[in-house]
């Protein structure tokens, strides 16, 4: 605080360095916060992807079961009467 009041060259240089350090600290903190927010977003996406992958495997299991046990299908098309 004293470096802001004094008029010597040394006090002015110290005051400038202090201000630069505070602005640098503020930048680092905001960058750190933005990185944390991005990491949280990635975690949320990964959690939803895990659920989606489980759902895909469930559907694949159902399809495999349907292929293993096919239902007989009624044939369609023209049928000629036999006499």
Secondary structure, DSSP 8 states (H G I E B T S, - for coil): -HHHH--SHHHHHHHHHHHHHHHHHHHHHHHHHHHHHHHHHHHHHHHHHHHHHHHHHHHHHHHHHHHHT-------S------
